[in-house]
Amino acid sequence: MINEPQQIARRRFVNQGALSLSALATTWLLHREARGEPTKPDLDRSGFDLRPKPTHHQPRATAMISMFMQGGPSQMDLLDPKPELNRLDGQKFPGKIKYDNAAQASSRVLGCPWKFSRHGNCGTEISELLPHLGSIADDITVVRSMHTGVNNHGQSIHAMNSGRTQRGRPSLGSWLTYALGAETAELPAFVSMTDPQGLPVEGVLNWSGGWLPSLYQGTVIRPREPRILNLQPPAELQGRPQRNYLDFVSQLNRRHLQRHPDESELEARIANFELAARMQTAATEALDISGESAATHRMYGLDDPEAMEFGTRCLIARRLVERGVRFVQLFTKNQYWDHHGSIRTSLPKSCRKIDQGAAALVADLKQRGMLDSTVVHWGGEMGRLPVIQNDAGDAKVGRDHNTYGFSMWLAGGGFRPGTVYGQTDEFGHHAIENVVNHYDYHTTLLHLFGLDIERVFYHRGGRDQTLTDGQGGKVIEGLIC
């Protein structure tokens, strides 16, 4: 039989090769282009791909940048002022509290140590901890009534990032690229940018394609240089010997794919090899911020040691979307906003890290005419409780988890600017007016991308599965302009 020896030969040839996968693909593709061969996919070929797909209706948004503040920013200290907490500071909480950690729980109210003031023509109240956010108040929608209803980090992360509380489902970026394809063939459609101090809770599941074909999973851009490994081939391996080698590997790959046409993992791997080739030039240019003006660097806080790292990632995110990347997600490190203790010092530090870069991203997109078509999201998987946790003195107090009413903000892509939507009770514990469940948020978001969420499905396990998968999400018209 001929199949087995060729399969073994292919595997051994690739495994024993001295070249990186990106270098293999780079020279192969450049050689194809030099011979005048087309680089576009075969339009008659069935299977999964990243070609642009039609929408169900006219889209408002074509790209998204999500800044995910893992751990749970405190809504009553940042975006949802509650004077009643300050009035009752230190007293026994007058209602019922849903504690997550009963061992460290206290029934004493914790007031907000920071002042709120109104910003912009809209007059949105924002904490003094976020002064740069105040400068773009007229461009953002503050949602004060978010709700997932599950107080554990992992489950609530999955709810916000992949539609349901269960692990292993496709992430939001994967659904969008599956439904819409890519706007560029030179860069990944879905990019995740991690924090230099570590991955968020649930790690790689945050950008997983789940059970969608692996072509749609996120591509990680490292937080330090080199941001993409093995992008450049060694100089001594270039030239005619490498071209011959790559031509042969390409023939083996294509022959193997023809024999196994339904293997989406193989399709994805070959597509990624070819993308790596195109990325050699495109990604190097996109990730290089040295050509940005000094004013732009200052705008993103790159002259401030506390703001520089996150500001750099925000600037790169703008450059990626500008070049056609569909979905970019920036993460803070594991539990960075999980302020169970020492909130008086840890929360200001967290805000200094992200405030300037996040605000600059919105302002920069707007001045470049990109905000109308780019959704910007800022928020985490939960908020905090109105009572003290770790009642061991003012310097050590914190707040426990709360997913029954928390805040996030959005900008661009059809979201209504200069708006506050929804309301929590007088203590900031429960959403009580215009509640936005995670599945309502996802339904509204996909609507702005021109998609009916029930028509974006993947057939698995004998049925069609969607991002919200039968939870009944609705388009929230009050969030849309």
C-alpha positions, 0 to 999 in steps of 0.5 A: 500500500502507498498511503502508509509509507507516504504518511510516515515519510511526511511526518518524519520529514517535518519532524526532523526538519531544522526549520521553524514552521513559520520559516517553512511556510514563509519561504514556500509562500514567497516561492509560490508568489515568485512563480506567479501562483495564486495565494487565494484559497480555492473558492470551490473548495468546501470546508472551513475558512476565514474568507469574509462572510455575509451578514444577516443585516447591515452591520454597525460594527466590523471589529472589536477590542475587549479589555478584560479586567479579570478578577472583578472591578468594584462597581461602587468604587468606580462606575456606580456611586452609592451615597447610601454606602457612605452614610452607613459606613461601618454599620450593620448592613440592613438587608440580605447579602449573598456571600461567596466566602462566608469565612471572611465575611462581615455584615458591616457596610464599606463606604467608598473612600473615593469621590465621584464627579460628573464628566462630559456633556452627558454628566456621567458620574465616574470615580476619581480613580479613573480621571482619563476615563472621565475625558471620554465620558461622552463617547462611552456607554456605562452599563450598571446592571450587568448580571451573570448570577454565578459568583465563582470566577471561572463560571462567570468568566465563561458566561461573559466570554463564551456565552455559558458558565460551562468550560470548553465552549468557543469564546466570543472571538471564535464565534465572531471569526467563525461567523464573519471570517477575516478582513485580512489575509496577512494577520490572524483574525482573532488575537489575544494579548496577555499580561506579562505577569501571568495568564487570567483565571482559566488560562488558554480557555479564554481564547479557545475555539472550543469545539469549533474548528481550530482555525477559529481559536485566538492567536496569542501575542506575547506581552514581551519581545519577541511578541511572536516567536520564530517569525523570522527564518535564520539567514543561513537557511534561506535560498534554493535548498529551502525552496526545494524542501518547502515545495516538497513539504507542500506537496506532501501536505496537500496530498495528505489533505486530499486523502483526509478532506474532512479533517478540520485540524489538518486544514487549520494547521496548513492554513496557519502555516500559510498565514505564518508566511504572510505574517513575517512582514505584516506582523513585524510591521503591525507590532512595531510602534516605533513609527508612532508619533511622540504625541501618540506615545504620550497619549497612551501613557508610554512615558509613565512607568505605571501606565506604559505596559497596558498602554503599549498593548492598547496601542498595538490593539489599535494598530491590529484592528487598523490592519484588519484584525477582527477581534482583539482581547487584552487581559490583565493578570490572574485575579488582578481586580480580585480585591478581597483585601487591601482595596484602598491601595490595590484598587488605585494601583489597578486603575493607574495601570489601565486608565490612560491606555483604555481612554486613549484607545477610544480617543485614538479610534475616534480621531482616526474615524474608526470608532463608529465601526469598532466596538471597545469593551472594558469590564470583568466577570463580576463586581464586588459586595457593599460590605467589608471582607477581611475586617482587620483594620482599614488598611486590610479591608476588601470586598467579596464577589458579586455577580448580581449587579456590576458595571462595565463600559462600551464604546463605538460600533453602534453603542449609544454614547454618553449614556448610563444604562441600568441601575442597581439597588441603593447598595450596588448589590443587585441589578434592579432596572434594565437588567443586562444578562450576559446572554442579552449582552452577547445578543446585542453585540452580535446584532451590531455586527449584523448577525442574528445570534440564533442563525450563527450556529454549529452543528454538534452532538446532533443539534445546532449550538449557538453562543447563547445556546437557548438562554433566550437573549434579547437585543437591548435597544436602549444600548444602541444609538 
